[in-house]
């Protein structure tokens, strides 16, 4: 077991672990830490607690210090200054006519480096842009090309359901979502209906997938013959949420009617859904 604190940076929903050393932290405290980007100001999301060694990416970095009033003031200045850096970079991109969309501007805590994130459809030659930015901003310049879904995660957007995209509000990482998940839930495979604003499959397809997989395995396949209290019937459709089955059966007059049965009322069936795990449908929708 290792004592750690959980730290968030800016609006990022992901929590990173750091060694608190002998300092006691509470949720909401400011903290100065060293990251791969350089010196950073973070906010404590989880105070001192112990986690299993398997949950830690070693070596675990130690915190530099608990944020002082001076540190908090400098962080506020950095937030204001990055707005200026964003406008400067946007102006320079337009000046050079570069085919890129600026997404975000940021500084390391000590302002030794300015980091600009952008999206582009192809590789961009931004060497002249970097030179111009360095002359004005007076810091080391780093330009990072990111994907469209990273853009949405940083800035946020309204998803088709009308709520802010999950990746911006609470998802720490992008998880694997597949077409099979949409099939399991009986959704339309129309790309416009199951894709998010980033153009990839919607993250929420994964939320209830485990339930659908388990329930599908209990359900007879459409077309299977089932044994009911009324006799043998042929499955016409299934309702996974209510665990009911509609089946065609011949009544006493010889007419074919459709009756609805609860899953618990089915005595047996010739075929069940056993192939609900991802197989050849593991690729994301292009």
N, C-alpha and C positions, 0 to 999 in steps of 0.2 A: 504493500500500500504506500501511496505517496501523497503528501499534503500538497494541495494546489489551490489556486484561485482561477476562476473563469473570467476572461476579459473579452469585451467587445470593442471594436474600433468603428467610430463614426456611425453610420446607419446600418452597418453590416450585421446580419442576424447570426452569423457564426460565432461561436464561443471558442476561444483559444486558452489552453492551460499554461500557467506560469508558476514557478516556484516562489512562494511568498517570502522565503527566507524566514526571518524571525518577526516579520511584520504582520499585524492583525488587520485584515481588510473586511469591510462590510459592503454589502451591495450598494452600488451607486458611488463608491469612492473613485476618485481619479487615480491613475497609476501611470508611471513612466516605465516603458519596457523597450528592450531591443528586439527588433524583428528583422526579417530578411530585407525589408525596405529601408531600415535604419531606425533611428530613435523615434518612438511613437507614444502618443498620449492615448490611453484607453480608459474605459469605464468598467469597473468591476461588476460583472453580472452575477457571479456566485462567490461569496466570501470563502474564507479558509475552510476546506473540507478535504476528505481523503477519497481517493479513487484507486481502482486497481491498476497495477502497472501496465496491464494490457491496453488500457485506454489512453496511454500516454505515448506521444511520439518523442523518443529520446534523441539527443540529450535535451532535457527540459531546461529552458532558459529561466534565469532568476529575474525578478523584477529589479529595476534600478532603484526606484524609491516610490513612496506614496506621494501623489501630486501635492505640491504646495500651492499657496495662494498665487504665487508668481507663475507657477506652471499653468494653473487654470486660466489666468489672465492671458498668458502667451497662447494657449490653445484657442481661446476666443479670438485673439488677433489673427491666428493662422486661418481660422474659418472665414473671417472677413477678407483676408488677403488672397485666399484661393479663388474668391469670386472675381477679384481683379485679374488674377493670373488666367482664369478661364476666358475673360473678355479679351485679354491680350492675345492669347493663343488663337481664339476664334478670328480675330482681326488678321493675324499673320497667315492663317490657313486660307482665308479669302484672298489675301494679297498674292499668295503663291498659286492660287487656283488649284489647290490639292483636292483630289476626290476622296475626302474622308469626312466623317461626322464626329465632331468632338462630343464626348459623353461626360467627362468629369475632369476636374483639376484638383490636385491635392498637394500638400506639403508634408515632408517629414516634420517631426516636432521641432527640431532645431533649424528648420528651413534651409538645410544644406542641400536638399534636393526637391525639385518640383516634378510631380508625376502627372502626366496627362494620358487619359484613356480615350481611345477612339475606335470607331468601327469603319471598315472599308470593304468593298467588294473584292479588291485585289491588293497586291503589295503596293505600298506607297513609298516613294523616295522622299523622305522628309529631312534630308541632311541640311538643306538651306534653312528650313523651318527651325531646326534645332539651334543653328547659329544665331538666327534672329532673336529667338526666345532667350538664349543665354545672355545676349547683350542687354536686354531689357530687364529680365527677371533677376539676374545676378546670382543664380544658383545652378547647380548641376541639373540638366534636363533629362528626363526619362519619358519616352513615348511608348505606350503599351497598346498594341492592337488587340481588341477583345471581340467576342462574338455578340450577336444580337441579343441572345438571352442574358448575357452578362450586363448589357445595357439596360434591359428591363429590370434586372435585379437591383442595379444601382439606383435608377431613377424612378422606377415604379410605373405602373400603367393599370388601366381598368381591364380586367379579364372579361370574357364573354358572359360570365354570371353576374357582372355588375359590381363585383368587389375588386379591391386592389389585388394584384397578382400575388400568389402565395410566396413566390421566391423573394419578393420585396418585404413581405410582412413577417414571415415566421420560418420559412425553410432555410436551414443552414447550408445545405448542399443540394445540387441537382441530382435527383435519383433516377435510376433507369425506368423509363416508361415505354411500353411496347404496344404494338397494334393488337396483340393478343388480349391485352387488358380491356380494350374497347370491345372486342368480340365477346369476351366473357360476360360483359355487362349488356350485351345486345344493343350496342349503340351503332349509329350510322357510321360507316367508314369514310364518309365524305370528309376530306382533309379540312375543309373550312369549319366543320362542326366539332371536330375533336382536337383542333390545334389552337394553341394560345397565340397571343399577339406577337410572340417571338418567332412564330412559324413552326415551332416544335410541338410534339404531342403535349397536351395539358398535364401538368404535374398531378392534378387531382384525380386522374384516372387510376392512380395507384392506391388512393386512400381506402377504397372499399373492395379492392381486388381480392384480398384474402377471403372475404366473406363470399364473394361470387364464386371463387374457385371451389371452396368447400361445399357450397350449396349445389353447384353444378354437378359435383360428384355424387350427390345424393339423388339427383333428379334423373329420371329415365330420359333417353334421347327422343327428340321429335321423330315420329315414325315407328317408335318401338311399341310392342304389344305389352299392355299391362293387365294385371288381374285385379279387378275391383269387386265390390259387393254386388255390382250389377252384372258381372261377368267380364269377359275379355273386351278390351277397347284399344284403340290406336291413338297414341299421343299426337295431339294437334299443335299444342303450344304449352309453354311453361312460364310461370310467374315466379321468379327467383325471390323477390322481396316478400311475397305472401306465402311462398312455398305451396303453391297450388298448381294443378295440372288440368288443362282442358283436353278431353279425349273424345274421339268419335266412337259411338257405340250403336248397335242396332237395337231398337226398342221392340216391344212385343208385336207391334203392327208391321215390323219389317223395315221401318224407316230409319235412316241414319240421323242421329241427333248428337249434339255436342254437350257433354256434361262436364261439370267442374268438380274436381276431387282434391282433397287435401293430401299432401305427400304422405302423411301418417296413415291415410286410409288405403294406400296402395299396397297390395299384398306381395306382388313381385312384378318384375319387368324383364323383357328379353335383352335390352341394352341400356347401359348407363353411360353417363359422360365421364370418361376416365382420362381423357387426353386434354385436360384443361391447363396443364403446365405449359410454359412457354417452350416452343420447339422451333419451327422454322419462322415463326412470326416475332422474332426477338428484335428485329431492326426497327428503329424509329422511322416514322413517316417522313419521307423526304419532301 
